[in-house]
């Protein structure tokens, strides 16, 4: 896919249309950035992991962090840059945050095609950062290991998220003991093997739902034994059931077709 189809930069805001499967190569900004998919599903990847932003979620990216983007489905990506003085109150690491109705409207205003007076823009940026500091961090990060043994295990699981092999079986394949691998998961990634695999499956299920699969098929294709287990894990990570998530995607798509800026109703974080 070409890197971009259309883009417009308005002062310190960017509105960019990304096609299905489109990627933006690794780059960085000298200023902190908030990236929000007004429509679609967006993955932000650094050398430390991947942060997934479905609708009603955004990714905060600190200044200087090398990162890339990958869209799933047609994506309306909005990005706002913040000067160091404004951004210093925000988080020092990449983070997925909940997007309230107010925060959504702020981002849309800061990325609108109509330029804002400098003073008005600064006021909106300060309110945006204030909202970010109040927004709860969302558990939608999939950390990337550095140890070669861990990387071998996670590569196998990425290739097939439905793989139900135990850590001992995977360790046998890559030549490492389950005790060593378990210790490395906790030390490097801050989570257990089970938690990492669950997070991988949640990421995979977000993509499948964005591509139009139903909940039952998504559960099976993501590795869950039954839809109930999938719904429980998905809701814990995303904050809403898969069914509600799909409904919000469709509502947003209808709103875009009808000329509205967002869903027909406010979505609570």
C-alpha positions as MATLAB code, in Angstrom:
seq = 'XXXXXXXXXXXXXXXXXXXXXXXXXXXXXXXXXXXXXXXXXXXXXXXXXXXXXXXXXXXXXXXXXXXXXXXXXXXXXXXXXXXXXXXXXXXXXXXXXXXXXXXXXXXXXXXXXXXXXXXXXXXXXXXXXXXXXXXXXXXXXXXXXXXXXXXXXXXXXXXXXXXXXXXXXXXXXXXXXXXXXXXXXXXXXXXXXXXXXXXXXXXXXXXXXXXXXXXXXXXXXXXXXXXXXXXXXXXXXXXXXXXXXXXXXXXXXXXXXXXXXXXXXXXXX';
ca = [
       0.000    0.000    0.000;
       1.237    3.557   -0.557;
       2.284    5.284    2.625;
      -0.480    7.886    2.358;
      -3.505    8.717    0.277;
      -4.393   12.082    1.679;
      -3.132   14.125    4.570;
      -3.537   17.631    5.860;
      -1.470   19.321    8.512;
      -3.178   22.074   10.434;
      -0.744   23.916   12.693;
       0.211   21.131   15.112;
      -2.575   18.724   14.191;
      -2.714   16.013   11.560;
      -5.713   14.296    9.974;
      -4.713   11.395    7.787;
      -6.686    8.755    5.919;
      -5.115    5.287    6.095;
      -6.346    2.458    3.910;
      -6.825   -1.163    4.923;
      -3.487   -2.594    6.057;
      -1.627    0.639    5.420;
       1.594    1.279    7.309;
       3.525    4.373    8.284;
       7.209    3.535    8.578;
       9.244    4.063   11.746;
       9.772    7.723   12.578;
       9.803   10.054   15.571;
       8.781   13.551   16.552;
      10.651   16.110   18.615;
       7.411   16.782   20.455;
       5.011   14.491   22.278;
       2.054   13.241   20.272;
      -1.459   11.917   20.888;
      -2.682    9.553   18.156;
      -6.394    8.816   17.924;
      -8.344    6.738   15.365;
     -11.610    8.628   14.882;
     -12.541    5.615   12.776;
     -10.860    2.235   12.376;
      -8.252    0.395   14.413;
      -4.665    1.594   14.765;
      -1.556   -0.168   16.083;
       1.407    1.874   17.294;
       4.664   -0.072   17.571;
       7.994    0.787   19.177;
      10.960   -1.406   20.042;
       9.269   -1.990   23.422;
       5.975   -3.332   22.132;
       2.702   -2.637   20.358;
      -0.146   -0.478   21.642;
      -3.539   -1.095   20.064;
      -6.031    1.767   19.776;
      -9.596    0.820   18.869;
     -12.289    3.521   18.719;
     -12.663    5.435   21.992;
      -8.984    4.797   22.736;
      -5.851    6.788   21.876;
      -2.087    6.325   22.195;
       0.145    8.846   23.929;
       3.664    8.868   22.410;
       6.418   10.777   24.268;
       8.765   13.077   22.401;
      11.623   11.342   20.582;
      10.124    7.831   20.689;
      10.683    5.904   17.445;
       7.370    4.396   16.358;
       5.384    3.117   13.392;
       1.672    2.849   12.596;
      -0.413    0.054   11.083;
      -4.097    0.494   10.278;
      -6.718   -2.245   10.259;
      -9.762   -1.312    8.278;
     -10.174    2.152    6.789;
      -8.781    4.447    9.488;
      -9.202    8.156   10.118;
      -6.040    8.869   12.096;
      -5.856   12.083   14.099;
      -2.600   13.208   15.699;
      -1.849   16.219   17.883;
       1.639   17.452   18.767;
       2.328   19.103   22.133;
       5.197   21.380   23.059;
       7.372   20.263   26.001;
       5.910   22.803   28.409;
       2.361   21.571   27.781;
       3.266   17.870   27.652;
       5.371   17.674   30.807;
       2.323   16.769   32.932;
       1.508   13.783   30.739;
       2.864   10.243   30.946;
       6.586    9.661   30.260;
       6.005    6.384   28.359;
       3.747    5.265   25.498;
       0.291    4.556   26.863;
      -3.178    3.668   25.631;
      -5.759    5.945   27.256;
      -9.555    6.016   27.306;
     -11.110    8.751   25.172;
     -14.100   10.452   26.759;
     -16.646   12.395   24.713;
     -14.891   15.634   25.729;
     -11.403   14.387   24.854;
     -12.668   13.179   21.468;
     -14.117   16.606   20.649;
     -10.881   18.300   21.716;
      -8.802   16.089   19.411;
     -11.195   16.614   16.507;
     -11.087   20.376   17.032;
      -7.279   20.394   17.162;
      -7.081   18.412   13.903;
      -9.854   20.257   12.066;
      -9.126   21.726    8.624;
      -9.929   25.210    9.920;
      -6.871   26.734   11.641;
      -7.305   27.979   15.182;
      -5.912   31.236   16.570;
      -2.702   30.517   18.463;
      -4.111   31.514   21.853;
      -7.237   29.393   21.402;
      -5.151   26.437   20.305;
      -2.905   26.665   23.354;
      -5.955   26.691   25.623;
      -7.385   23.595   23.935;
      -4.026   21.825   24.157;
      -3.812   22.487   27.883;
      -7.329   21.149   28.433;
      -6.456   18.094   26.309;
      -3.423   17.287   28.447;
      -5.513   17.831   31.571;
      -8.007   15.285   30.235;
      -5.161   12.880   29.450;
      -3.881   13.007   33.016;
      -7.397   12.076   34.181;
      -7.868    9.260   31.652;
      -7.289    5.750   32.907;
      -4.489    3.760   31.300;
      -5.889    0.893   29.233;
      -4.305   -2.618   29.264;
      -3.830   -2.783   25.495;
      -0.057   -3.007   25.293;
       1.689   -6.131   24.015;
       5.315   -5.838   25.219;
       8.178   -6.929   22.989;
      10.908   -9.160   24.524;
      14.633   -8.670   24.024;
      15.931  -12.075   25.104;
      16.359  -14.318   22.064;
      14.683  -17.282   23.778;
      11.623  -15.221   24.606;
      11.584  -13.759   21.114;
      11.558  -17.269   19.667;
       8.582  -18.249   21.845;
       6.585  -15.104   21.091;
       7.321  -15.452   17.377;
       5.725  -18.901   17.402;
       2.632  -17.539   19.106;
       2.378  -14.534   16.803;
       2.449  -16.893   13.838;
      -0.475  -18.838   15.298;
      -2.399  -17.154   18.161;
      -4.531  -20.303   18.486;
      -1.450  -22.323   19.517;
      -2.351  -23.919   22.852;
       1.045  -25.447   23.595;
       2.198  -25.153   27.189;
       5.271  -23.129   28.111;
       7.132  -26.406   28.626;
       6.292  -27.546   25.100;
       7.281  -24.215   23.586;
      10.468  -24.254   25.650;
      11.323  -27.653   24.242;
      10.966  -26.246   20.726;
      13.229  -23.238   21.366;
      15.679  -24.994   23.692;
      14.896  -23.339   27.029;
      13.450  -24.627   30.284;
       9.948  -23.510   31.328;
      11.358  -22.144   34.592;
      13.815  -19.928   32.708;
      11.148  -18.731   30.285;
       8.676  -18.027   33.075;
      11.281  -15.957   34.916;
      12.097  -14.032   31.737;
       8.454  -13.246   31.032;
       8.138  -11.647   34.454;
      11.523   -9.912   34.414;
      11.415   -8.508   30.877;
       7.733   -8.082   30.159;
       6.213   -7.628   33.596;
       3.619  -10.337   33.035;
       3.246  -14.090   32.994;
       3.322  -16.286   29.913;
      -0.444  -16.774   30.215;
      -1.048  -13.029   30.464;
       1.134  -12.312   27.413;
      -0.634  -14.938   25.301;
      -4.024  -13.596   26.403;
      -2.962  -10.083   25.403;
      -1.781  -11.351   22.018;
      -5.150  -13.014   21.449;
      -7.011   -9.851   22.435;
      -4.947   -7.870   19.899;
      -5.668  -10.489   17.263;
      -9.378  -10.467   18.055;
      -9.543   -6.672   17.706;
      -8.175   -7.043   14.190;
     -10.597   -9.821   13.267;
     -13.600   -7.887   14.577;
     -12.462   -4.812   12.650;
     -12.322   -6.989    9.535;
     -15.960   -7.972   10.019;
     -15.855  -11.419   11.658;
     -18.588  -12.214   14.150;
     -17.913  -12.820   17.832;
     -18.137  -16.619   17.689;
     -15.761  -16.952   14.746;
     -13.367  -14.412   16.240;
     -13.234  -16.382   19.496;
     -12.326  -19.583   17.647;
      -9.797  -17.925   15.323;
      -8.099  -16.183   18.255;
      -7.571  -19.343   20.289;
     -10.269  -19.301   22.955;
     -11.958  -22.573   23.842;
     -15.418  -20.994   23.804;
     -17.084  -17.592   23.254;
     -17.672  -17.077   26.992;
     -13.950  -17.229   27.772;
     -13.288  -14.827   24.896;
     -15.937  -12.347   26.025;
     -14.525  -12.341   29.572;
     -10.917  -11.733   28.459;
     -11.884   -9.151   25.828;
     -14.058   -7.194   28.252;
     -11.296   -7.115   30.873;
      -8.832   -5.669   28.344;
     -11.020   -3.400   26.213;
     -13.586   -2.303   28.788;
     -16.608   -3.396   26.778;
     -17.955   -6.653   25.422;
     -17.059   -7.709   21.862;
     -20.692   -7.215   20.862;
     -20.760   -3.658   22.153;
     -17.383   -2.970   20.549;
     -18.703   -4.103   17.146;
     -21.839   -1.999   17.612;
     -19.685    1.072   18.285;
     -17.627    0.422   15.153;
     -20.791    0.243   13.065;
     -22.253    3.342   14.713;
     -19.075    5.290   13.961;
     -19.102    4.113   10.359;
     -22.751    5.141    9.958;
     -22.004    8.505   11.522;
     -19.141    9.114    9.089;
     -21.341    8.242    6.129;
     -24.055   10.583    7.399;
     -21.611   13.397    8.010;
     -21.449   13.222   11.815;
     -18.084   13.548   13.537;
     -18.556   10.528   15.765;
     -20.954    8.009   17.245;
     -24.534    9.180   17.722;
     -24.148    8.875   21.498;
     -21.402    9.579   24.020;
     -19.266    6.569   24.867;
     -18.066    6.335   28.438;
     -14.424    5.258   28.882;
];
